[in-house]
Each structure stands twice: as structure tokens, then as C-alpha cells.
Amino acid sequence: MRTFSTSLLAIVAAVALGFTLLWSAPASAHDRLVSSSPEHGEELDEQPDWLEMEFSGQLQQVGAEIKVMHDGTDVSAGEITIEDRTLKSALPDDLKPGKYTVNWRVVSEDGHPISGSFDFTLKDDGSGGGEAQSDDSTESAAAGEESAGLGGSAVDAPDRESQDRGELTSDEAGGMSMPMMILLGIGGLAVLALVVLLLMRKRQGLPGTEGDDPKGPAPRS
């Protein structure tokens, strides 16, 4: 009985370890955005020619999407090129001053789509002139800085949440993932081991019955 209990505890411990490893695997498996040019929240005096993003792992050549939004309009122009961990796309040469939001989606090294967004601002060159216009532009810039200061961390948080949602959606849409298959395999092995141990225990108890004395019948006097 003690041997059976020890074996059962060992199986439970092994299954628990497998669950722990599988639970932590998806969080570390997916790639993430490491840096971008322009950077998130950057204010530019001159128009950028390229949009460049670097990720933590090598990207796959399929499934990449970029939308550069300005006042509700997608102004993306260039084709997307991927080189190892870097994604590049040319920007149109007639960008207007204002805030731009870059929505991106790529397929990471492990085959899961990941997505997110960041923004940058192209400053006005101030060629309009006029004291009133200068005052308006100063107030607008101050309001923009205040908004950026108050909302910088708030923008990052939704981006991470949207990326997490994208990973969960890709796991569900892509059918049975590898971690799930491993999990089912561990569960199946645990059940099989339990069945084998129960059969062995039952087999060891066959020579005697409940009412029998394991030492055999008492000698006749």
C-alpha cells in the first residue's frame, strides 16, 4: 500500500510539473516588438522616409500587415520587406503634419500572429506665419504635450492588451496548438500509469481473499 501511494504521488507531481512548464511556455514563446523608428510618441521635425520595426525573434515572410492611420485614413504606401528580425516599409513623401498611428501585425518565429500599435507626430513647419496663428499653434502644442504626458502609459497598456488578445485568438483559430497536444499527452500517460498501478495492485491481492489468513490455515491439534 505504501509503494502504491508513493507511486501515485510521483505521478501527480510529474503532471503538476508538466502543467507548470506548459503554462509558462506560451508567455515566453511569442516574439515582441523591441524598437521602432519612428519611436512610440516621438515628435518629428522632418518627415520620415521609412518605417522600421525590430522584433525579438526572426519573423516569417507571410502574414505581415501595416496600416499608417492619419485622421481616420490609411496613408500606407510602400511594400513591406522582412529581413530576419526587422520589418521595413516606405512612407509616402507627402505626409501632412499631425499624429499618425501605426497598426502592425506579423507572424512570429513560433508561427503565431502578434499585433500592436504605436504612434508618432509630424510637427508643423510653421510656414503659415501670423501672431494669432503662432499663439494657436503654441497652445495646440502645449495641449498635445500634456495629452502625451498623461496618456503615455495608458497607450502602452491597451497595446499590450490588444497583443495578448491577438495571441489568444491565434491559438484558438489555429486549431490544436503544440502545448495543448503535449498537455493531452501528459494527461494520457498519467491515466495509463494509474491504470497499470491499479492492475498491479489488484494482481498482487489475488492469492488471498478477504477472509483468508495470509499465514494459511492453522495446524490441526
C-alpha positions as CSV (number, residue, x, y, z in Angstrom):
1,M,0.0,0.0,0.0
2,R,2.9,2.4,0.8
3,T,4.5,1.7,-2.6
4,F,1.2,2.4,-4.4
5,S,0.8,5.7,-2.5
6,T,4.4,6.8,-3.3
7,S,3.9,6.0,-7.0
8,L,0.6,7.9,-7.1
9,L,2.3,10.9,-5.5
10,A,5.1,10.8,-8.0
11,I,2.6,10.7,-10.9
12,V,0.7,13.7,-9.5
13,A,4.0,15.6,-9.1
14,A,5.0,14.9,-12.7
15,V,1.7,16.0,-14.0
16,A,1.8,19.2,-11.9
17,L,5.3,20.0,-13.3
18,G,4.1,19.4,-16.8
19,F,1.2,21.9,-16.3
20,T,3.6,24.5,-14.9
21,L,6.0,24.2,-17.8
22,L,3.2,24.4,-20.3
23,W,1.6,27.3,-18.6
24,S,4.8,29.4,-18.7
25,A,5.8,28.3,-22.3
26,P,3.3,30.4,-24.3
27,A,4.3,33.6,-22.5
28,S,8.0,33.2,-23.5
29,A,7.5,31.7,-26.9
30,H,5.9,34.6,-28.8
31,D,8.1,37.4,-30.2
32,R,7.6,41.0,-29.3
33,L,8.4,44.5,-30.7
34,V,11.8,45.6,-29.4
35,S,12.2,49.0,-31.1
36,S,10.7,51.1,-33.9
37,S,11.7,54.1,-36.0
38,P,10.0,56.5,-35.5
39,E,9.7,55.6,-31.8
40,H,6.5,55.5,-30.0
41,G,5.4,59.0,-29.0
42,E,8.2,60.6,-31.0
43,E,7.7,64.2,-32.4
44,L,9.5,64.7,-35.7
45,D,10.5,68.0,-37.3
46,E,11.1,66.3,-40.6
47,Q,9.1,63.7,-42.4
48,P,10.5,60.1,-42.1
49,D,11.1,58.2,-45.3
50,W,10.9,54.7,-43.8
51,L,9.0,52.9,-41.1
52,E,11.2,50.3,-39.4
53,M,10.5,47.8,-36.6
54,E,12.7,45.3,-34.9
55,F,11.4,42.3,-33.1
56,S,12.8,39.9,-30.5
57,G,12.8,36.9,-32.9
58,Q,13.0,36.1,-36.6
59,L,9.8,36.9,-38.4
60,Q,8.1,34.8,-41.0
61,Q,7.7,36.1,-44.5
62,V,3.9,35.8,-44.6
63,G,1.1,37.5,-42.9
64,A,2.7,40.9,-42.2
65,E,0.4,43.9,-42.3
66,I,1.0,47.6,-41.6
67,K,-1.6,50.4,-41.6
68,V,-0.4,54.0,-41.0
69,M,-3.5,55.9,-39.9
70,H,-3.9,59.7,-40.0
71,D,-7.3,61.4,-39.3
72,G,-9.1,58.0,-40.0
73,T,-7.3,57.5,-43.3
74,D,-4.8,54.8,-44.1
75,V,-1.8,56.5,-45.8
76,S,0.4,53.4,-46.1
77,A,2.2,53.4,-49.4
78,G,5.3,51.2,-49.5
79,E,5.6,47.5,-49.8
80,I,6.6,45.5,-46.6
81,T,10.0,43.9,-46.5
82,I,11.2,41.5,-43.8
83,E,14.8,40.7,-43.1
84,D,15.4,38.4,-40.2
85,R,14.0,40.3,-37.2
86,T,13.5,43.6,-39.0
87,L,10.4,44.8,-40.8
88,K,10.6,47.9,-43.1
89,S,8.0,49.8,-45.1
90,A,8.4,53.0,-47.2
91,L,6.3,56.0,-46.2
92,P,4.7,58.4,-48.7
93,D,6.6,61.6,-49.3
94,D,3.6,64.0,-48.7
95,L,2.7,63.3,-45.1
96,K,0.8,66.1,-43.5
97,P,1.6,67.5,-40.0
98,G,-0.3,65.7,-37.3
99,K,-0.5,62.5,-35.3
100,Y,0.0,59.1,-37.0
101,T,-0.9,55.7,-35.6
102,V,0.9,52.6,-36.9
103,N,-1.1,49.4,-36.6
104,W,1.0,46.3,-37.3
105,R,0.6,42.6,-37.5
106,V,3.3,40.0,-38.1
107,V,3.8,36.2,-37.7
108,S,6.3,35.4,-35.1
109,E,9.0,32.7,-35.2
110,D,6.8,30.2,-33.5
111,G,4.0,30.6,-36.1
112,H,1.6,32.7,-34.0
113,P,0.4,36.1,-35.3
114,I,1.1,39.0,-33.0
115,S,-0.1,42.6,-33.3
116,G,0.1,46.0,-31.7
117,S,0.3,49.7,-32.4
118,F,2.4,52.8,-31.7
119,D,2.1,56.5,-32.8
120,F,4.3,59.4,-33.8
121,T,3.7,63.0,-34.6
122,L,4.9,65.1,-37.5
123,K,5.3,68.7,-36.4
124,D,4.1,71.6,-38.5
125,D,6.9,73.6,-40.1
126,G,5.2,76.9,-39.1
127,S,5.2,78.4,-42.6
128,G,1.7,79.9,-42.1
129,G,3.0,82.9,-40.1
130,G,0.9,85.4,-38.1
131,E,0.8,86.2,-34.4
132,A,-2.6,84.7,-33.8
133,Q,-1.7,81.5,-35.7
134,S,1.5,81.3,-33.7
135,D,-0.4,81.6,-30.4
136,D,-2.9,78.9,-31.6
137,S,-0.1,76.6,-32.6
138,T,1.7,77.1,-29.2
139,E,-1.5,76.3,-27.3
140,S,-2.1,73.3,-29.5
141,A,1.5,72.0,-29.0
142,A,1.2,72.5,-25.2
143,A,-2.1,70.6,-25.2
144,G,-0.5,67.9,-27.2
145,E,2.4,67.6,-24.8
146,E,0.1,67.5,-21.9
147,S,-2.0,64.8,-23.6
148,A,1.1,62.8,-24.4
149,G,2.4,63.1,-20.8
150,L,-0.9,62.0,-19.3
151,G,-1.6,59.3,-21.8
152,G,1.8,57.8,-22.5
153,S,1.5,54.8,-20.1
154,A,-2.2,54.5,-20.9
155,V,-1.4,53.9,-24.6
156,D,1.1,51.3,-23.8
157,A,-1.3,49.3,-21.6
158,P,-4.0,48.9,-24.3
159,D,-1.4,47.9,-26.8
160,R,-0.2,45.1,-24.6
161,E,-3.7,44.0,-24.0
162,S,-4.5,44.0,-27.7
163,Q,-1.4,42.0,-28.4
164,D,-2.3,39.5,-25.7
165,R,-5.8,39.2,-27.2
166,G,-4.2,38.6,-30.6
167,E,-2.1,35.8,-29.3
168,L,-5.1,34.1,-27.6
169,T,-7.2,34.5,-30.8
170,S,-4.5,33.0,-32.9
171,D,-4.2,30.0,-30.5
172,E,-7.9,29.4,-30.8
173,A,-8.2,30.0,-34.6
174,G,-5.1,27.8,-35.4
175,G,-6.6,24.6,-34.1
176,M,-4.9,22.5,-31.5
177,S,-1.6,24.1,-30.6
178,M,1.6,22.2,-29.7
179,P,1.3,23.0,-25.9
180,M,-2.2,21.6,-25.9
181,M,-1.0,18.4,-27.7
182,I,1.8,18.0,-25.1
183,L,-0.7,18.6,-22.3
184,L,-3.1,15.9,-23.6
185,G,-0.1,13.5,-24.0
186,I,0.9,14.1,-20.3
187,G,-2.6,13.5,-19.2
188,G,-2.9,10.3,-21.2
189,L,0.3,9.0,-19.8
190,A,-0.8,9.8,-16.3
191,V,-4.1,7.9,-16.8
192,L,-2.3,5.0,-18.3
193,A,0.2,4.9,-15.4
194,L,-2.7,4.9,-12.9
195,V,-4.4,2.1,-14.7
196,V,-1.3,0.0,-14.7
197,L,-0.7,0.6,-11.0
198,L,-4.3,-0.4,-10.2
199,L,-4.0,-3.6,-12.2
200,M,-0.7,-4.4,-10.5
201,R,-2.2,-3.8,-7.0
202,K,-5.2,-6.0,-7.9
203,R,-3.0,-8.7,-9.2
204,Q,-0.9,-8.7,-6.1
205,G,-4.0,-9.2,-4.0
206,L,-5.3,-12.2,-6.0
207,P,-3.7,-15.1,-4.0
208,G,-5.6,-14.2,-0.8
209,T,-9.3,-13.3,-0.2
210,E,-10.8,-11.0,2.4
211,G,-11.5,-13.7,4.9
212,D,-8.3,-15.7,4.4
213,D,-5.4,-15.6,6.9
214,P,-2.3,-14.7,4.9
215,K,-0.3,-17.2,7.0
216,G,-2.6,-20.1,5.9
217,P,-4.9,-22.4,7.8
218,A,-4.0,-23.1,11.5
219,P,-2.4,-26.5,12.1
220,R,-4.7,-29.2,13.4
221,S,-4.2,-30.2,17.0
